Amino acid sequence: MTDGTMKFKFENDRAEETSQIIHEVYQALTEKGYNPIDQMVGYILSGDPTYITSHNNARGMIRRLERDELLEELLKSYLGK
């Protein structure tokens, strides 16, 4: 074990696709009457795809992404990067 900070480098060459999927899943959850933020957080934390509706293939779309890809894109968007 070291006292140094581990460095994490994640290469996401699918940023545009990831962003599009996030928006489409958000829309599908909204259309079905769910709170999309709560549902997406539940999915990211647990990995359980049942947090995401199957409406408009949202569940299938989000499962094409790794959860770390979702987190990276959300953080970049939040921080304006």
C-alpha positions as CSV (number, residue, x, y, z in Angstrom):
1,M,0.0,0.0,0.0
2,T,1.3,3.5,-0.9
3,D,0.6,6.9,0.5
4,G,0.4,8.4,-3.0
5,T,-2.7,9.3,-4.9
6,M,-3.8,6.8,-7.5
7,K,-4.3,8.4,-10.9
8,F,-7.3,7.3,-13.0
9,K,-7.2,8.0,-16.7
10,F,-10.3,7.2,-18.6
11,E,-10.4,7.5,-22.4
12,N,-13.9,8.1,-23.6
13,D,-14.0,8.5,-27.4
14,R,-17.7,8.0,-27.3
15,A,-18.6,11.2,-25.5
16,E,-21.2,12.3,-28.1
17,E,-22.9,8.9,-28.0
18,T,-22.9,8.9,-24.2
19,S,-24.4,12.3,-24.1
20,Q,-27.1,11.4,-26.6
21,I,-28.0,8.2,-24.6
22,I,-28.2,10.2,-21.3
23,H,-30.6,12.7,-22.9
24,E,-32.8,9.9,-24.5
25,V,-33.0,7.9,-21.3
26,Y,-33.9,11.1,-19.4
27,Q,-36.7,11.8,-21.9
28,A,-38.0,8.2,-21.7
29,L,-38.1,8.3,-17.9
30,T,-39.8,11.7,-17.9
31,E,-42.5,10.4,-20.4
32,K,-43.2,7.5,-18.1
33,G,-43.7,9.7,-15.1
34,Y,-40.5,8.8,-13.2
35,N,-38.1,11.3,-11.6
36,P,-35.2,10.8,-14.1
37,I,-32.5,12.0,-11.8
38,D,-33.4,9.6,-9.0
39,Q,-33.8,6.7,-11.4
40,M,-30.4,7.4,-13.1
41,V,-28.6,7.8,-9.8
42,G,-30.1,4.5,-8.6
43,Y,-28.8,2.8,-11.8
44,I,-25.3,4.4,-11.6
45,L,-24.9,3.4,-7.9
46,S,-26.3,-0.1,-8.1
47,G,-25.8,-1.2,-11.7
48,D,-29.4,-2.5,-11.6
49,P,-31.0,-1.9,-15.0
50,T,-34.5,-2.1,-13.6
51,Y,-34.1,1.5,-12.4
52,I,-34.4,2.4,-16.1
53,T,-37.7,2.0,-18.0
54,S,-37.8,-0.1,-21.1
55,H,-39.9,2.6,-22.7
56,N,-38.3,3.7,-26.1
57,N,-35.6,1.1,-25.5
58,A,-34.1,3.3,-22.7
59,R,-32.9,0.3,-20.7
60,G,-31.2,-1.2,-23.7
61,M,-29.5,2.0,-24.6
62,I,-28.1,2.7,-21.2
63,R,-26.7,-0.8,-20.9
64,R,-24.5,-0.1,-23.9
65,L,-22.5,2.2,-21.7
66,E,-20.3,1.5,-18.8
67,R,-21.3,3.3,-15.6
68,D,-17.9,5.0,-15.5
69,E,-18.7,6.5,-18.9
70,L,-21.9,7.9,-17.6
71,L,-20.2,9.4,-14.6
72,E,-17.5,10.9,-16.7
73,E,-19.9,12.6,-19.1
74,L,-22.1,13.8,-16.3
75,L,-19.1,15.4,-14.4
76,K,-17.8,17.0,-17.6
77,S,-21.2,18.5,-18.3
78,Y,-21.6,19.7,-14.7
79,L,-18.2,21.3,-14.7
80,G,-18.5,22.7,-18.1
81,K,-15.6,20.8,-19.6
